């Protein structure tokens, strides 16, 4: 299966909109795309991220594909399990299901939940699912103060699992009223740490056209 696994330094940093933009860029170039979020919580009542991904690639059935995990509470899956909620189950079975759905497309985009070490159960994190999928991986991070530590931590966790990171994306999620000097230097510092990995900086997106434009550099970087 050819594709990209999109993970992040944490939740709310822009994984979904980046995945949707990448899916749109692929579709515009004539590719059949399977864009999926196999694990999603906070579904009250619908999996909004998965629906957005499915719409971006033109396959609504992917939003609620059988074998995917959905839960109402906006918590990590292991936290939900500890509260008596549903379990994710076998990650190998989930990875197999993702591959089955990916066979119907030219390219698959798989969005993880939260950051790289979100606990799926007592023994596994979302990074372990990424390792099983063995896709080129993109790490999304919020471009503000603190991102250096968050990104270095995420990259270390992925390195230990021998996951190949093809790009780091620094995303301007929201407009800030305060001056944040780190936004001017974060990219350069991370590029110094990871000279072989492209570090992309995405400006604050204000329109749908901006969204698609933001994916072009990533599309070219991934050589889809």
N, C-alpha and C positions, 0 to 999 in steps of 0.2 A: 504494500500500500504506500503510495506516494502522498506525502502530506506534511503538515506542520502542527506541532503541539504548542499551544500558547499558554504560558503560565506567567506568574508575576511575583513581585516581592510582597504582595498583600492584596487585600480586597479593595474594591473601589478605585483601582488605578487605571481602568480603561481597557481591560482585556476584551470585553464584549464588542465595544465599538470598533476596536482595531481588527478583531476577527471578522466582523461584518464588513468592514471596509476592504479587507483582503479578499474575502469571498466575492464581493462585488467586482473588484478588479479582475479576479479570475474569470468570472462570468462574462464580463465585458470583452474578454480576450478569447471567448469561445470555448472555455473549459467547463466541463460538467463538474460541479463541486458538491461535496458532502460536508456541510458545516455543522458541527455537533457540540453539544455540551452534555456529556454523559452523566455527570453528577451535578445536580442543582438543588440547593435548599432555598428557603424563603419563598416557596411557591404558594402564593396565597391569592387565588387558587392556581394560577398558571405559571409555568416556568418561563418567565419573561425573556431571560437571556437566550434560552434555547429557541424560543419562538422568533426572536430577532435574527438569530443565525439562520434558521430554516428559511425565513422569508428572504434573507440576503442571497441565498443560493438557489431559491426557487423550488424548494422541496419541503413543504409544510409538514410532511409525515415525520421528518427527522426530529421535530420538537418533542414528540412523545413516543419515540420509538420504543418498542418492547425491549426489556432488559436494561433500560436506563434507570437511574436512581432519582427520585423526586421526593422532597419532604417539605412540609409547610413551614416549620420553624427555621429562622435564619441563623443557623448554627452549623458548626462543622459536623460532618456525618457521625463521627465518633461521639461527640457530645449528644447528638440526637439519640444514638443507640443507648447511651448511658441513661437517658431519660425514659427509656422504654419504647423509643420510636423504631422505625425500620432500619435494618442494616444494609449496607452496600452489598455485602456478600463477596464472592470471589472476584478479585481484580483480574485474574486470568480469563475468567468467563466474560467479564466486561470488555477486556481488550479484544477478545475474540469477536464479540458482537460489534464492536467499533469497526474492526477489519471487514466483517461481513457487509456492513453498510457502505464501507469505503470502496468495495469492489464495484459498486454501481456507478462510481464517479472516476473522473480523471485525476482529481486531487481532493484530499481530505483536510479539513481544518478542525482540529479538536481543541476546544477550550477547557482548561482545567478550572477547578473551583478555588477561589481565594489565592493565597500564596503557595509557594512550592512545598511547604511542610504542613499544609492543612491535614490533620489526622483523619484518615478514612475509617480506620479501626485502631485497635490498640497496637497493632504491629506495622501498619502501613500508612503512608501519606500519599498525596496526589502525585508527588514526584515518582513514586514507585509505579503508578500507572503510566506515567510518561516513559519510564525505563522499559516497561513491557511493550509499549507501542513502538519504541525505537524510531521516532520521527525526528526530523530536524526541529529544534526547539527555539522559541522566541521568548525572551523574558521581558515583561512590561513593568515599568516602574514609574512612580509619580516623580516628576522632576522638581523636587524641592529639597529643603534642608533635611538631612537624614538619609537621603536615598543612597549615599555611598555605602553606609553600613548595611542597609537593607539589601542592596544589590550584591555586595560581597558575600553576605551570608547566604543568599539564594544561590549564587554561583558555586559556592563551596558545597552546598547540599547536592546540587546537580552533578558536580564533578565527582563526588563520591559514588554516585550511581552511574557514572560513565555515560551521562547524557550529553549529547553534542549540542551546544548552544550556537546557533547560527547568527543571532542578532540580539542586541539589547535595545529596547525602545524606551526612551525617556519621554513621558507624556505630560503635557500641560493639561491637567484635568479641569482646573477651574481658575478663574481670575482671582488674584489675591490683592488685597488692599495694602499689604505690607511689602516692603522691598526685600527680596530674597536673593542675596548675592550668589548663593550656591547655584542658582539656575544658570548663571553665566559660566560656571566652571565644572559642573557635574559631568558633562559629556567628556571634557578633556581629561579629567582625572580617571574616569572609567576606561577611556581609550588607552590610557597609560598602563592600567592594570591588565587590560585584555587587548593587546595590540593586534591580535589576529581575528578579533570579533568586531564587526561593525557596530558602532553605537550610534543609533539614530535619534534625532531630537524632533519631536512632533509639536508644532505650535498649537495653541488653543483652537479647537475646531468650533466654528460658529455656524456652519451650514453643511448641507449634504454634500455639496461639491467639495468643500474642504475635507470632508471625511474620505471621499474617494481619492482625492489628491494625496492625502496623507499615507495611503496604502501603496502608492506607486513605487516609492523608494524601497519599501520593504519587499514588494513583489519582485523588484529587480535584484535586490540583495539575495533573496532566496532562490533566484534563478528558476522560477516555476515554469 
